[in-house]
Amino acid sequence: MNAPAPTLGTLAADHAWQDGVARYGEAEWRARVDLAACYRLVARLGLDDLIYNHISLRVPGTEGQFLINPYGLLFEEITASSLVRIDVHGRKLCDSPHEVNVAGFVIHSAIHQGRADAACVLHTHSDASIAVSAQEQGLLPLSQFAMRFYRRQAFHAYEGVVLDLDEQQRLVAHLGQHPVMLLRHHGLLTVGRTPGEAFMLLYYFERAARIQLAMQAAAAGAPGPLLIPPHDVCEKAARQFWQNEGDILIPGEREWPAFIRQLDRVDPSYRS
């Protein structure tokens, strides 16, 4: 699921890869390239929020260290070399002129420490996810996109801008073992074993949220309520997704390489 090394790319891309490996080591540079690609793809979907929001990724082979965006850059400007390496206390561990968003540190350091499988933590403020976050039941099983998250979404009540360290324990407790969490009146958080998985969970949740809002708007003037499939059917569909039945794979295993190929065709500058 990693972004492939550019063996057949341009001379500039090859040079960037070799320079990055020499500077950071192959494992960290590959992680940086993957994370930079994730930022660019979120921007291409229009799910970024100016210079805000954050996606973090554990640095391979380290304890309590992760990469996060430099505060002040747009998602479309993020490159592999611009990412900031910090520890769980928010201290910079690399030579970077940029600071990091305090709320980003508070949220991401909590989840990375609280969930062993949360290698990548992704947080956005998309219109659809915020709208759904204010609904009591959150995402409803109204589409096949939504079935993946049936009874597998967490909720965290709004406490203001996430700046207080004592909120960390509640974030971790509310997330539990769920793959996604709606931050009430705030946005969405997804966790993945890779950037590809975290990104695809965002993609599918966003599609489901938009469909839900469209259905609810259409139903406002309809003669009857929206139809929701029975619990047994919804749970069966969710199990099919999470137990990888049939040809269903972990989110991102098939999709992420395709997104990377698309991104490389459009703008490979994220690799620099």
Backbone torsions as a table, in degrees:
resi	resn	phi	psi	omega
1	MET	NA	-4.3	179.1
2	ASN	-74.1	153.1	173.1
3	ALA	-66.4	127.1	-175.8
4	PRO	-68.8	148.9	174.2
5	ALA	-64.3	138.1	-173.3
6	PRO	-77.3	74.8	-177.8
7	THR	-71.6	-28.6	-177.7
8	LEU	-114.4	15.5	-177.8
9	GLY	-79.9	-166.5	179.4
10	THR	-73.5	166.3	177.0
11	LEU	-61.6	-35.8	179.5
12	ALA	-64.2	-42.9	179.3
13	ALA	-66.0	-41.3	177.8
14	ASP	-61.6	-42.4	180.0
15	HIS	-64.8	-42.0	179.3
16	ALA	-61.8	-40.3	179.2
17	TRP	-64.1	-48.8	-178.3
18	GLN	-63.9	-40.8	179.7
19	ASP	-66.6	-40.9	179.1
20	GLY	-65.0	-42.4	178.4
21	VAL	-63.5	-41.3	179.7
22	ALA	-64.7	-34.1	-175.9
23	ARG	-82.9	-39.5	-172.3
24	TYR	-116.7	-11.8	-171.2
25	GLY	89.8	152.3	-172.8
26	GLU	-63.4	-42.7	-176.1
27	ALA	-63.1	-47.1	-179.0
28	GLU	-70.0	-38.3	-179.2
29	TRP	-65.4	-39.3	177.6
30	ARG	-62.9	-40.6	177.2
31	ALA	-62.6	-41.4	179.1
32	ARG	-62.6	-42.5	179.6
33	VAL	-63.4	-44.7	178.6
34	ASP	-60.7	-45.0	-177.3
35	LEU	-68.1	-41.2	177.1
36	ALA	-60.8	-39.5	177.1
37	ALA	-62.1	-39.3	179.8
38	CYS	-62.1	-44.3	176.8
39	TYR	-58.9	-46.6	-178.1
40	ARG	-63.0	-40.0	-178.0
41	LEU	-69.4	-37.6	175.6
42	VAL	-61.6	-41.1	177.8
43	ALA	-63.8	-41.6	-179.3
44	ARG	-64.3	-28.2	176.4
45	LEU	-81.5	-6.7	-179.3
46	GLY	75.2	25.9	-177.1
47	LEU	-104.8	8.3	177.0
48	ASP	-84.6	170.9	-177.8
49	ASP	-137.8	81.9	-178.7
50	LEU	51.6	-124.1	-179.7
51	ILE	-96.9	6.5	-174.8
52	TYR	-97.0	-175.3	-172.2
53	ASN	70.2	165.4	-174.7
54	HIS	-159.1	149.3	172.4
55	ILE	-131.5	132.0	-179.0
56	SER	-125.1	157.3	-178.7
57	LEU	-144.8	131.6	177.1
58	ARG	-61.0	141.6	175.0
59	VAL	-78.7	120.9	-177.6
60	PRO	-56.0	138.5	175.6
61	GLY	78.0	10.6	-179.8
62	THR	-121.7	166.1	176.6
63	GLU	-115.8	120.7	175.2
64	GLY	71.2	27.4	177.1
65	GLN	-125.8	139.8	177.2
66	PHE	-147.8	164.0	179.0
67	LEU	-99.7	142.3	179.8
68	ILE	-149.7	166.5	-175.2
69	ASN	-74.3	147.0	173.2
70	PRO	-71.3	129.0	-176.7
71	TYR	-68.8	120.7	179.4
72	GLY	121.7	-15.8	178.4
73	LEU	-97.7	141.8	172.0
74	LEU	-68.9	154.8	177.8
75	PHE	-57.3	-34.9	-177.7
76	GLU	-72.5	-9.1	179.1
77	GLU	-99.7	-10.0	-174.8
78	ILE	-66.2	133.2	173.9
79	THR	-124.7	166.4	-179.0
80	ALA	-58.4	-40.7	-176.6
81	SER	-78.4	-17.7	-178.0
82	SER	-83.8	-13.8	-178.6
83	LEU	-63.9	144.5	-176.4
84	VAL	-101.8	131.5	178.1
85	ARG	-94.7	123.0	-179.5
86	ILE	-133.2	168.0	174.4
87	ASP	-103.5	-178.8	-174.7
88	VAL	-70.6	-7.3	176.1
89	HIS	-97.8	2.2	178.1
90	GLY	86.0	8.3	-178.9
91	ARG	-83.8	133.4	178.2
92	LYS	-69.1	137.3	-179.3
93	LEU	-119.5	16.9	179.0
94	CYS	-142.9	165.1	180.0
95	ASP	-83.9	93.8	-179.0
96	SER	-135.2	138.7	177.5
97	PRO	-78.0	-5.8	-173.7
98	HIS	-99.2	150.4	171.2
99	GLU	-94.8	177.2	176.1
100	VAL	-119.0	155.0	179.8
101	ASN	-67.3	127.8	-177.2
102	VAL	-61.2	-43.7	178.6
103	ALA	-62.1	-36.1	177.3
104	GLY	-61.7	-44.6	178.5
105	PHE	-63.0	-45.8	-176.6
106	VAL	-61.0	-47.9	-178.4
107	ILE	-67.8	-51.7	-170.3
108	HIS	-72.7	-39.5	179.4
109	SER	-63.8	-35.6	178.6
110	ALA	-63.1	-48.1	-176.4
111	ILE	-69.7	-40.6	178.6
112	HIS	-61.0	-38.5	179.9
113	GLN	-76.1	-31.7	-174.6
114	GLY	-87.5	-18.0	-177.9
115	ARG	-129.0	112.2	-178.3
116	ALA	-62.7	-29.7	-177.1
117	ASP	-88.7	-1.7	-177.2
118	ALA	-88.8	72.7	177.5
119	ALA	-69.8	-36.7	-179.8
120	CYS	-122.2	130.7	178.5
121	VAL	-122.0	124.9	-173.5
122	LEU	-122.8	130.4	-178.5
123	HIS	-133.1	128.8	-179.4
124	THR	-133.5	165.6	177.7
125	HIS	-119.7	46.1	-176.0
126	SER	-68.9	150.7	-178.8
127	ASP	-57.2	-45.6	-175.1
128	ALA	-66.4	-42.9	-178.3
129	SER	-68.4	-36.7	177.8
130	ILE	-66.0	-41.8	179.3
131	ALA	-61.8	-43.2	-180.0
132	VAL	-70.5	-31.5	-178.7
133	SER	-63.4	-24.3	-178.9
134	ALA	-87.2	-3.1	176.2
135	GLN	-90.3	138.5	-171.1
136	GLU	-53.2	-43.5	-176.7
137	GLN	-94.2	2.2	179.3
138	GLY	65.7	-133.2	-178.6
139	LEU	-76.7	125.6	-179.6
140	LEU	-96.2	152.2	-179.7
141	PRO	-78.6	66.6	-175.7
142	LEU	-101.7	-6.9	-179.6
143	SER	-148.8	164.0	177.6
144	GLN	-63.9	-32.6	175.3
145	PHE	-57.5	-40.4	-176.0
146	ALA	-75.0	-24.0	-176.3
147	MET	-60.2	-31.0	178.8
148	ARG	-56.6	-29.7	-173.8
149	PHE	-105.6	9.9	-178.5
150	TYR	-61.3	120.2	-178.1
151	ARG	55.4	24.4	179.5
152	ARG	-131.6	34.8	175.9
153	GLN	-126.5	139.1	179.2
154	ALA	-104.6	165.8	-179.8
155	PHE	-134.7	139.5	176.6
156	HIS	-131.5	121.5	-176.8
157	ALA	-66.8	147.3	-179.7
158	TYR	-69.0	130.0	179.0
159	GLU	-123.0	11.4	-173.4
160	GLY	102.8	-177.7	176.9
161	VAL	-58.2	135.0	-172.9
162	VAL	-77.7	88.7	-179.1
163	LEU	-122.4	-16.7	-174.9
164	ASP	-91.2	128.7	-177.8
165	LEU	-64.6	-26.8	-178.7
166	ASP	-71.3	-10.5	175.8
167	GLU	-77.4	-18.3	-176.6
168	GLN	-57.6	-44.2	-177.1
169	GLN	-64.7	-32.9	178.2
170	ARG	-73.5	-37.6	175.8
171	LEU	-57.9	-47.4	-178.5
172	VAL	-66.4	-43.5	-178.9
173	ALA	-63.5	-41.5	-178.4
174	HIS	-71.8	-36.0	178.0
175	LEU	-64.8	-41.4	-178.5
176	GLY	56.2	-130.5	179.4
177	GLN	-105.0	14.8	-179.1
178	HIS	-74.4	152.5	179.6
179	PRO	-81.4	-20.6	-179.1
180	VAL	-138.8	153.4	175.3
181	MET	-139.2	130.6	173.2
182	LEU	-86.8	120.6	173.8
183	LEU	-88.8	107.7	-172.0
184	ARG	-51.4	130.2	176.8
185	HIS	60.8	20.2	-171.7
186	HIS	-134.3	-53.6	-178.2
187	GLY	161.0	-154.3	-173.7
188	LEU	-126.5	145.2	174.1
189	LEU	-127.7	129.5	175.4
190	THR	-122.7	150.1	177.7
191	VAL	-125.9	144.5	-179.5
192	GLY	-148.1	161.0	175.7
193	ARG	-75.6	-15.9	178.3
194	THR	-145.5	163.3	173.1
195	PRO	-58.6	-35.0	179.3
196	GLY	-61.0	-42.2	180.0
197	GLU	-68.8	-46.7	179.6
198	ALA	-60.4	-40.2	-179.7
199	PHE	-65.6	-44.4	-177.5
200	MET	-69.0	-32.8	174.9
201	LEU	-64.2	-40.4	174.2
202	LEU	-60.4	-47.4	-177.2
203	TYR	-58.3	-50.2	-176.6
204	TYR	-69.7	-37.5	178.0
205	PHE	-65.3	-42.2	-179.8
206	GLU	-62.0	-44.1	177.5
207	ARG	-59.5	-45.4	-178.7
208	ALA	-63.6	-40.5	-178.8
209	ALA	-65.8	-42.0	179.6
210	ARG	-64.5	-40.8	178.7
211	ILE	-63.8	-42.7	179.2
212	GLN	-59.5	-46.5	-179.5
213	LEU	-64.1	-38.6	178.0
214	ALA	-65.8	-42.2	178.6
215	MET	-64.1	-42.5	-179.0
216	GLN	-66.0	-37.5	177.8
217	ALA	-66.0	-42.5	179.7
218	ALA	-67.2	-34.2	-176.7
219	ALA	-76.6	-13.0	-177.1
220	ALA	-58.9	-33.7	180.0
221	GLY	-108.6	11.8	-178.4
222	ALA	-85.8	158.2	-176.8
223	PRO	-73.1	-19.7	-176.7
224	GLY	-136.0	169.0	-179.8
225	PRO	-73.2	165.2	175.4
226	LEU	-66.2	143.4	178.1
227	LEU	-86.1	130.5	175.9
228	ILE	-117.4	126.7	179.8
229	PRO	-57.9	154.9	-179.8
230	PRO	-64.7	157.6	-177.0
231	HIS	-52.0	-46.3	-175.7
232	ASP	-60.0	-38.1	179.4
233	VAL	-70.0	-43.5	179.5
234	CYS	-62.6	-43.4	-179.7
235	GLU	-67.0	-37.7	177.0
236	LYS	-61.0	-45.8	179.8
237	ALA	-62.5	-43.1	179.6
238	ALA	-61.8	-43.3	178.6
239	ARG	-62.2	-38.6	179.3
240	GLN	-60.2	-39.6	178.8
241	PHE	-69.9	-47.9	-171.4
242	TRP	-83.3	-20.3	175.5
243	GLN	-97.8	6.5	175.3
244	ASN	53.6	49.9	179.9
245	GLU	-75.2	155.5	-179.3
246	GLY	61.3	-128.4	179.0
247	ASP	-102.8	17.9	178.8
248	ILE	-77.6	127.3	-179.5
249	LEU	-110.8	174.1	173.8
250	ILE	-55.8	137.0	179.8
251	PRO	-52.1	126.9	178.2
252	GLY	102.2	-21.5	-176.3
253	GLU	-60.7	-42.3	176.8
254	ARG	-92.0	-40.2	-169.9
255	GLU	-75.0	-40.2	-173.5
256	TRP	-58.7	-48.8	178.4
257	PRO	-57.9	-34.7	178.4
258	ALA	-67.7	-40.9	176.5
259	PHE	-63.2	-39.1	179.0
260	ILE	-64.1	-42.5	177.8
261	ARG	-61.2	-41.3	178.7
262	GLN	-63.5	-44.7	-179.1
263	LEU	-63.7	-39.7	179.2
264	ASP	-65.1	-33.2	178.0
265	ARG	-70.0	-35.8	-174.1
266	VAL	-85.7	-49.6	-176.3
267	ASP	-161.5	95.8	-178.7
268	PRO	-82.4	9.5	-175.1
269	SER	-65.2	-16.4	177.9
270	TYR	-61.5	-21.5	-177.2
271	ARG	-77.1	-8.5	-174.1
272	SER	-83.1	NA	NA
